[in-house]
């Protein structure tokens, strides 16, 4: 789609007009990153659950930590596997496409849309780090691969369901703060400059007559950042509790 916008011959062959093509802007890259996040989620389910659980199940942690190798270095090493892998399917290819668009459109487009390139990297890294910490914490406490994968799925699906119930019962959108996917989407929209606190209304009728109108708005952007930060800190706490040697000799 980026290439077609700058190739008149290809447009003529395909019988397309420039206005028929999708605009290459912040919304384009945000949507692309959201789609890539689905593949990152699936890769996390495939790779993440066994990264720590095997070491815990086979009592390998005392062997690792008896050497000049700290717990922080152990967790960082395990995280690097996921961070590198997930970056390869999220922000890295999106950034290459952004640079390709900048090359074709020229310096003027880059000057106007420089924020988009920064947002691609930051939004991608927020999602990657959240996925990595969450699956490592689950892997450290759940030894069985299938159970770890199910727990990772459950942490995205079950709280999101409860959040939807809260939204419907209390006519609010604050239940979205229980939905990790919705939190990441809010953060991504904020980084791309597309976040708006959309207002909603719900109406109650009695005997066919309108008696009440409730108005509600989405949670503020800072609440999504706070929820993701709290989740990451909880994951670090769980990792610190589980990843430790039986005995440390100084």
N, C-alpha and C positions, 0 to 999 in steps of 0.2 A: 504493500500500500504506500509506503514511503517512496519507493522507487518510481511507481506509476505517476506520482504527482509531478515528476521532473522528466518524464519521458513522453514526448508528444507522439512519437511513432507508435509506442505501445498502446497509448490511449486510443489512437485512431484504429489500430488493428482490432482492439477489443470493443470498439464502438462505444467508448465511454467519454463522458465530459468531466472536466475538472470538478465541477460542483457535485457530481455524483459520488465522489470519493470522500472518505471519512477525513475530517480535519485532524491534522497532526498537532495536538496541543496537550495541555496538562491532563485533560480528561482521557485522552487516548492512552497516555503512558500509565495513568492510574489504573485504568481498566486492564491494560496489559499486565501490570504487576499483580493485580488481583487474580487474574486467570493463572499466572505462573505460581501464585501462592497455593493453588490447589495441588499442583504437581509437587511443590515443596512439602505440603502436608503428607501426601502419599509416600514420598521418599523418606520422610521422617518416621512414618509407621514401619517401613520396611527395614530401615537401617538402625534407628535409635534404640529400640527396646533391648538389644543385646549388648550395647556398648559397656554398660557397667554391671549388669546382672550376672554375666558370666564370671567376672572377677569376684563378685560377692558370693556367688554360689560355690565357687571352687576355692574359696579362702585365699585368693591371690593378693588381696589388698595388703596384708602384713608383709608379703614379699616385696611388693612395690615400695611401700612406705618405710621399710627398714633401710633403704638406700637413701642417698642424699637427693630425695625426690619428695617435694612437699605435696600436700593435698590440693593446694591451688594449682600446682603444675599438672597434677593428675587430671583434675577437672578440665583445665584449659586444653590439655592434650585430647581428651575425649570430645570436648566441644569443637575443637578445630576440625575434626572429621566431619561433623554435621555442618559447621559454618562454611567450609570450603565447598562441600557438596551442594548445599542448598543455595549458596551464592551463585553457583554455576547455572542454576535454573530460575533465578529470580532477578536480582538487581544487575548482575553482570551483563547478561544479554540485553536487558533493557537499556543499560547505559551505552552499550555498543550501538543500539538502534538510535539512541538520542544523539550520539556523536555522528552517526551516519546522516541523520536528518539535519544536523547543524552544518555538516560539510556541504550538503546539497542546497540548503536554504541560504547559506551564507552567514557572515558575522552578525548581520543585523538581527536575524532570527535568534541566534545564540545569545545576543545581548539582552533581548527581551525575555527569553525563556531560560535563562541561566538557572533560575530557581527550580525549574523542572528537573534538571540534571541532579542537583543536590537532593531533591525530594526522592528521586528514584533510588539513590544510594541509601539515604537515611530510612525511608519507609521499608526498603528491602531488608536492611540490617535489623530493624526493630522486629520484624516478623521472624527472621532467621534465628535471632538470639532467643526470642520467646519460645519458639518451637524447640530449640536445642536444650534450653534449661528445663523446660517442662518434661521432655521425654527422658532426659538424664535423671531427673528426680524420680520419675516413675520407675525407670530401669534400676535405680539403686535400691528401691524398696520392694519391687515385685520381681521375683526371680524367673517366672515363667514368661516366655516370649508372647504367647497368645494372650495371657492375662495383661501383660504390659501394653500390647497393642490395643486391647479392648479398653483399658483404662485411659489411654491417650484419646481414643475416639470418644469415650464417655465424658471426659472433661470438656469436650467441645459441644457435645450434643445435649447432655443432661442439664447443665446450668442454663444453656440457651433455651431449653424447653421451659424451665422454671421462670426464666426471664420473660418469655412470651406469655406465660400464665399471669405473671404480675402485671404486665402491660395491659392485658385484657380485663383483669379484675379491677384495677385501680385507674384505668384510663390514663396511662402514662407511658413514657418511653424509657424511664429510668431502669426498667428491667433489662435493658440492653447491656448494662454494666456487668451482668452475669454471663454475657455472651462474648467469649474471647474473640471470635471472628468479627463481631460487630465493633469491639474495641479497637482491633487492629485496623479495621476499615475507617473508623473515625480518625485515628491517628494519621493514616495514609492521606485521607481527604484534607486534613489540616496542613500536612506538610506540602501538599500540592496547591494549597490555597483554595480548595474547593469546599471546605466544610461550612455548612450553614445550619443553624439550629432551626430546622423546619418545625413549624407549629402544626398541631393537629387538633381536630375537634371531634367530639362525639355528642350525639343528641339523644335525649330520652323522651319518649312519647307516652302519653296516657290517653286512652280512648281516642286515639287518632290525633291528639293535639300535642304540640311541642310544649314541654314543661321545663326542661333544663338543657343547657348547652355547656359542656365542659371543654375547656381549652388546655392544651398541654404542649410542651416543647421537648425536643431532644435534650439529653444531658449535655452540659458544656464540654468543650474539648479537653479541658484540664482533668476532668473526671476519668476520661479514658486513659490518659497518661498515668494518672494515679493508680488506676486499677491494674494496668500492665506492670507498672513498677512494683506494686505490692505482690503480684503473682510471681515476678522474677525473684524478689527477695525471699518469698516463701520457698521457692525451689532451691535457692542457695542455702537456706536454713536446713532444709531436708537433706541436701547433699552433705552439708557439714556434719549433721548428726549421724549419717550412715557411713560416710567414707572416713574411716579412721583405723589406725593400727591397734592391735590388741595391746601392745606394749611398746613404748618408745624408750630406747637406751641412749643416754647422752654421754 
